[in-house]
Amino acid sequence: MSTGPIVVGIDGTAAGERALRWAVDEAVRRQVPLHVVNAYSYEPLADWAMTSEQEARARSEALVDDALRAVAAEGRELPQVVRLCVRGLAARVLEEQARDAAMLVVASHSGSRLRQVVLGSTSSHCVRHATVPVVVLPPGDARHDPTAAGVAREPAQGSAQDSAQDSAQESAREAGR
């Protein structure tokens, strides 16, 4: 089992919060640090309102802090947490931040097929390009177990990654019970 951190991508959505809860529990179970990543974009006139990069970063930092506060309020034990707010496209930021991690955790969003074709899917990109095992939590609603996870992808290399993937698959099976 890899002792690298678990990296989780959050975006302020319910799906991202599910991914964070799953990653928190897994990091505590493995006794490894958790890197909570939010990718933000900075376009000065994106919404016809002048904004600074510092404001965009501050919104990203607040999003991460709020998500962690919500998880802690549920009474969950928290592992050592590293907050990372990185400017860039979410898929590329997550791929880069997960390079030396034990695993990458993301959530799949429900959305139209057209949206996925036009905009792409962050989780699909991560599954195809990450060099570590990727846990993708499926879209869910109140009728489904919010911690049920699907594990995707064979790692690109290395026996440590193979054992990390085996552990991730075992955790996903246990979460699905």
C-alpha positions in Angstrom: 0.0 0.0 0.0 1.4 3.4 -1.0 2.1 5.8 1.8 1.7 8.9 -0.5 -1.2 11.2 0.2 -4.7 10.8 -1.1 -5.6 13.6 -3.4 -9.3 14.7 -3.7 -10.7 17.2 -6.1 -13.6 19.4 -4.9 -15.6 22.0 -6.7 -18.3 23.2 -4.3 -21.0 20.7 -5.6 -22.7 18.0 -3.6 -20.8 15.5 -5.7 -17.5 17.1 -4.7 -18.6 17.0 -1.1 -19.3 13.2 -1.4 -15.8 12.7 -2.8 -14.3 14.7 0.0 -16.1 12.6 2.7 -15.0 9.4 1.0 -11.4 10.6 0.7 -11.3 11.8 4.4 -12.5 8.4 5.6 -10.0 6.6 3.4 -7.1 8.8 4.5 -7.9 8.2 8.1 -8.1 4.5 7.5 -4.8 4.4 5.7 -3.2 7.0 8.1 -1.9 9.1 5.2 -2.3 12.9 4.5 -5.1 14.2 2.5 -4.5 16.8 -0.2 -7.8 18.8 -0.9 -7.5 20.4 -4.3 -9.7 23.1 -5.9 -8.8 24.3 -9.3 -9.9 27.8 -10.1 -9.9 29.9 -13.2 -9.0 33.5 -13.4 -10.4 35.5 -16.3 -10.5 39.2 -15.5 -13.7 40.0 -17.5 -15.3 36.6 -17.6 -18.6 37.8 -16.1 -18.4 41.4 -17.2 -17.2 42.2 -13.7 -13.6 43.2 -13.0 -12.0 40.7 -10.6 -8.5 40.1 -9.5 -6.6 36.9 -9.3 -6.4 37.4 -5.5 -10.2 37.5 -5.4 -10.5 34.3 -7.4 -8.0 32.6 -5.2 -9.7 33.8 -2.1 -13.0 32.3 -3.3 -11.2 29.0 -4.0 -9.7 29.0 -0.5 -13.1 29.8 1.1 -14.6 26.9 -0.9 -12.0 24.4 0.5 -12.3 25.8 4.0 -16.1 25.6 3.9 -16.0 22.0 2.6 -13.6 20.9 5.3 -15.6 22.7 8.0 -18.8 20.8 6.8 -17.0 17.4 7.0 -15.6 18.2 10.5 -19.1 19.2 11.6 -20.3 15.7 10.8 -18.1 14.4 13.5 -15.6 12.7 11.1 -12.1 12.3 12.2 -9.8 14.4 9.9 -6.4 13.2 8.7 -3.5 15.7 8.2 -4.9 18.0 5.6 -3.1 20.0 2.9 -5.2 22.7 1.2 -4.3 23.3 -2.4 -5.9 26.0 -4.5 -4.4 26.0 -8.0 -5.2 28.1 -11.0 -5.9 26.1 -14.1 -8.2 23.5 -15.7 -9.5 21.1 -13.1 -8.6 17.9 -15.0 -5.0 19.0 -15.6 -4.6 20.4 -12.1 -5.8 17.1 -10.6 -3.6 15.0 -12.9 -0.5 17.1 -11.9 -1.3 17.2 -8.1 -1.8 13.4 -8.0 1.6 12.5 -9.5 3.1 11.0 -6.4 -0.1 10.2 -4.5 -1.5 6.9 -3.3 -4.7 7.7 -5.2 -6.9 10.4 -6.7 -10.5 10.7 -5.7 -13.0 12.6 -7.9 -16.8 12.6 -8.3 -18.7 12.1 -11.5 -21.3 14.7 -12.1 -24.6 13.8 -13.7 -25.0 15.9 -16.8 -26.2 15.8 -20.3 -24.3 13.9 -22.9 -23.9 17.0 -24.9 -22.3 18.8 -22.0 -19.8 16.0 -21.6 -19.0 16.0 -25.3 -18.6 19.8 -25.6 -16.9 20.5 -22.3 -15.3 17.1 -21.5 -15.4 15.3 -18.2 -12.9 15.9 -15.5 -13.3 12.4 -14.1 -12.9 10.9 -17.5 -9.7 12.8 -18.1 -8.3 11.8 -14.8 -9.1 8.1 -15.4 -7.4 8.2 -18.8 -4.3 10.3 -17.8 -3.5 9.9 -14.1 -0.5 7.8 -13.2 -2.1 6.6 -9.9 -5.3 4.7 -9.2 -8.4 6.8 -9.6 -11.6 6.4 -7.5 -14.6 7.9 -9.2 -17.7 8.3 -7.1 -20.8 8.0 -9.3 -23.5 10.6 -9.3 -26.0 10.0 -6.6 -29.1 11.2 -4.9 -30.8 10.7 -1.5 -31.9 7.2 -2.5 -28.4 5.9 -2.9 -25.5 5.4 -0.5 -23.5 8.6 -0.8 -20.2 6.7 -0.1 -20.6 4.0 -2.8 -17.7 4.3 -5.2 -16.6 2.8 -8.5 -12.9 2.3 -9.0 -11.6 2.8 -12.5 -8.3 2.4 -14.3 -5.3 0.3 -14.3 -2.3 2.3 -13.1 0.3 3.1 -15.7 3.2 1.6 -13.8 4.7 0.2 -10.7 3.9 -2.5 -8.1 3.3 0.1 -5.4 0.5 1.5 -7.6 -0.8 -2.0 -8.2 -1.1 -2.6 -4.5 -2.7 0.9 -4.0 -5.3 0.0 -6.6 -6.0 -3.3 -5.0 -6.6 -1.5 -1.7 -8.8 1.1 -3.4 -10.9 -1.6 -4.9 -11.2 -3.3 -1.5 -12.3 -0.1 0.1 -14.8 0.6 -2.6 -16.3 -2.9 -2.1 -16.5 -2.3 1.6 -18.1 1.1 1.1 -20.7 -0.5 -1.2 -21.8 -3.0 1.5 
